Amino acid sequence: MPLAADQRIELVRKSRVHDTDTGSPEVQVTLITERIKDLSEHMKEHPKDHSSRRGLLTLVSNRTRLLRYLADTDVERYQGLIQKLGLRK
């Protein structure tokens, strides 16, 4: 299920680096994390939905790749993002 437009705009507004930012790794990871949360709830209700499980694993993989890129390029931004989103420790 895609995010609602107003919810997406609010998430982008909270995680953007500058005023016109819509595609930085921070924004992308925030949006992917929200979709992962929604799909995780869906999987609790529908454990045999294998196509959604595959989509969930794809999203987790994409988020991992973006986080690895951010950690390699700017550790401070990476630390701030995982702390803000509550990922890892």
Steps between C-alpha positions, in 0.01 A plus 500: 500500500658831399524784746230766491612823333465713812684241711779484242533879489521513879771232512702682234461828690632342821802328347621735226846654510402831338176665384481349151633157596288205385754232412784500750584167666340624822167560328515171312582298813220673692243416232622143465492453878138611513409256223686222685297572814174479304601178327614346829155561646343348188721192534385448859141471377581307181799273566453297179513802267827411331494775237476765771779327691720523192419870468583550867837330460571717195422817698723388787782432254461842337501672838812309602677609183406865550612489864831342400554776242422767759733340755781492244455862390402686819504323836340790691195507271477121527512507882238773515267316265508163675451674832206704369331197344577268790690249287765283662595536863 
